[in-house]
Amino acid sequence: MSKSGPVLKLRMRLMLGNEIALGPGKADLLEGIASTGSIAAAGRKLGMSYKRAWMLVETMNRCFRKPLVRTGRGGRQGGGAELTARGHRVLDTYRRMERRAEAAIAPEMRSLHRLLSDMSDKQ
């Protein structure tokens, strides 16, 4: 909550048929995988189970022509994961789209912000 009232955020999702090919959570997961080298660690950073994180990775890999995440087999040395070149490109493009969309709708967001209720008095 900011001093000027509730914070509005744009949440963009790219749909492929009925599936979310990429959205804010999946983009955050990709960033986490890139920084940690692990699906499990990235999921933990985001407060999600390994199973959930793995399911999101599988969905992204299935939705794009080539995988966004490459995994190594687990075991004593551990598996690990990394973004492919395509994964980095998709993530960079998505983040750029978010910034451009937010800039494009900034006047409307300010207008809506003025119409919102102050949530601080409802807690």
C-alpha positions in Angstrom: 0.0 0.0 0.0 1.4 3.4 -0.9 0.7 6.7 0.8 -1.3 7.7 -2.3 -3.7 4.8 -2.0 -3.8 1.3 -3.5 -1.3 0.3 -6.1 -2.6 -0.7 -9.5 -0.6 -3.1 -11.6 -1.1 -4.4 -15.1 -0.9 -8.2 -15.2 -0.4 -9.4 -18.8 -0.9 -13.0 -19.8 -0.2 -14.5 -23.2 -2.7 -17.2 -24.1 -2.1 -20.0 -26.5 -5.6 -21.5 -26.8 -6.8 -22.2 -23.3 -3.3 -22.3 -21.8 -1.3 -19.4 -20.3 1.9 -19.6 -22.4 3.5 -16.8 -20.4 2.4 -14.5 -17.6 3.8 -12.7 -14.7 4.3 -15.8 -12.5 6.0 -17.7 -15.3 8.2 -14.8 -16.1 9.2 -14.5 -12.4 9.9 -18.2 -12.4 12.1 -17.9 -15.5 14.0 -15.1 -13.8 14.4 -17.3 -10.7 15.7 -20.2 -12.7 18.2 -17.9 -14.5 19.5 -16.6 -11.2 19.5 -19.8 -9.2 20.2 -22.5 -11.8 17.4 -24.6 -10.2 13.6 -25.0 -10.7 13.2 -26.0 -7.0 15.2 -23.0 -5.7 13.3 -20.6 -8.1 10.0 -22.1 -6.9 11.0 -21.7 -3.3 11.9 -18.0 -3.8 8.4 -17.5 -5.2 6.6 -19.5 -2.5 5.6 -22.4 -4.8 6.1 -26.1 -4.6 8.6 -27.9 -6.8 5.7 -29.7 -8.4 4.0 -26.4 -9.3 7.2 -24.8 -10.6 7.9 -27.9 -12.7 4.4 -27.9 -14.1 4.8 -24.3 -15.1 8.1 -25.0 -16.8 6.5 -27.9 -18.7 3.6 -25.7 -19.9 6.0 -23.0 -21.1 8.2 -25.6 -22.9 5.2 -27.1 -24.5 3.7 -23.8 -25.6 6.8 -22.6 -27.4 8.4 -24.1 -30.5 11.6 -24.8 -28.6 12.1 -25.2 -24.9 12.7 -22.1 -22.7 14.2 -24.1 -19.9 16.8 -26.9 -20.2 17.1 -29.3 -17.2 19.8 -31.7 -16.1 19.1 -35.0 -14.6 19.0 -35.1 -10.8 21.0 -37.4 -8.5 24.0 -37.1 -6.3 25.4 -34.1 -8.1 22.0 -32.6 -8.5 20.3 -31.7 -11.7 20.0 -28.0 -12.3 18.2 -26.0 -14.9 19.0 -23.1 -17.1 17.2 -20.9 -19.6 17.9 -21.6 -23.2 18.8 -18.8 -25.5 15.1 -18.8 -26.6 14.1 -18.6 -22.9 16.2 -15.5 -22.4 14.8 -14.0 -25.5 11.2 -14.8 -24.6 11.7 -13.4 -21.0 13.4 -10.2 -22.3 10.6 -9.7 -24.9 7.9 -10.2 -22.3 9.4 -7.8 -19.9 9.8 -5.2 -22.6 6.1 -5.7 -23.6 5.1 -5.2 -19.9 7.0 -1.9 -19.8 5.6 -0.7 -23.1 2.0 -1.6 -22.1 2.3 0.1 -18.7 3.6 3.3 -20.4 0.8 3.1 -23.0 -2.0 2.9 -20.5 -0.5 5.2 -17.8 -3.1 8.0 -18.3 -6.0 5.5 -17.9 -4.3 3.9 -14.9 -4.1 7.3 -13.2 -7.7 8.0 -14.0 -8.8 4.6 -12.5 -6.6 5.1 -9.5 -8.5 8.3 -8.6 -11.7 6.3 -8.7 -10.5 3.5 -6.4 -11.6 3.1 -2.8 -8.9 3.6 -0.2 -8.4 0.0 1.1 -6.6 1.2 4.2 -9.9 2.0 5.9 -11.3 -1.5 5.2 -8.7 -3.5 7.0 
